[in-house]
Amino acid sequence: MLRSLGLQLRKPSGLFGKIVSAMLIKWNRNRYEILINDLKIQPNDKLFEIGYGPGLGINLISKEYESCQVYGIDFSELMYLKATKRNKQFIVSNRVKLMFGDFLETEIGIRDFDKVFCLNVVYFWDNLQKPFEKVISLLKDDGLFYIYMDSKEDLSKATFAEDDIFNKYTIEQVHDALKLAGFKEIDYYFDNGYFVKAKK
Ligand SMILES: C[S@@+](CC[C@H](N)C(=O)[O-])C[C@H]1O[C@@H](n2cnc3c(N)ncnc32)[C@H](O)[C@@H]1O
């Protein structure tokens, strides 16, 4: 049961995935609110979310910042359908574009994003170098990459987060991988989890 919760968090699907989707909305609203506030979104910003899940973050941004374009990718078909339903009005008005696919394998085809962000996703990457290099290639000069992740210590206590599903990165590992990928200014703070900002 706990192992299946871990697997569902990595890639939600089926009936259990629908329950997990509702849990994500409840658990992560507050973190999305903090993240969105920290992003300091400007008029006409172009944003990209990796692993948008049920699409709550994209929805909160689209409601508040009318001149922004928000793109995103997720490799769960269920999440793609849920996020599409939640953001239908913004998709119809061409302010949101949702992609279905693996971030690591998909050609994004759009560049020069002001901000790229991901919340609770880095654990599912076995290596941080390739995804971080891809992120930096999507950003415009001075663009911002923003990550939220639970700490290694907290994840190690979570019985659902088995080692072969969750990569429990330390903040130092993430910091070093961002630096190696070419990010210049890297800042972070801890508030029940790590909020990490990296500037291209
Ligand atoms: C724990 S959920 C977090 C969802 C959402 N960000 C939130 O916090 O509510 C992780 C999400 O990332 C997606 N995901 C994981 N690895 C991915 C990858 N390589 N490419 C695209 N999506 C990915 C999963 O399908 C899932 O929706």
The ligand as an ORCA input file, in Angstrom:
! r2SCAN-3c Opt
* xyz 0 1
  C       4.652     14.193     -6.633
  S       3.858     14.708     -8.117
  C       3.839     16.485     -7.908
  C       2.793     17.146     -8.757
  C       2.671     18.660     -8.579
  N       3.896     19.330     -8.930
  C       2.299     18.974     -7.148
  O       3.199     19.286     -6.368
  O       1.130     18.854     -6.803
  C       5.134     14.505     -9.356
  C       4.617     14.819    -10.745
  O       5.721     14.878    -11.645
  C       5.429     14.135    -12.804
  N       6.745     13.686    -13.339
  C       7.707     12.979    -12.692
  N       8.769     12.794    -13.485
  C       8.480     13.401    -14.665
  C       9.183     13.542    -15.889
  N      10.409     13.014    -16.073
  N       8.598     14.230    -16.898
  C       7.361     14.754    -16.741
  N       6.633     14.640    -15.606
  C       7.196     13.971    -14.580
  C       4.498     13.026    -12.337
  O       3.714     12.491    -13.360
  C       3.663     13.758    -11.288
  O       2.534     14.368    -11.822
*
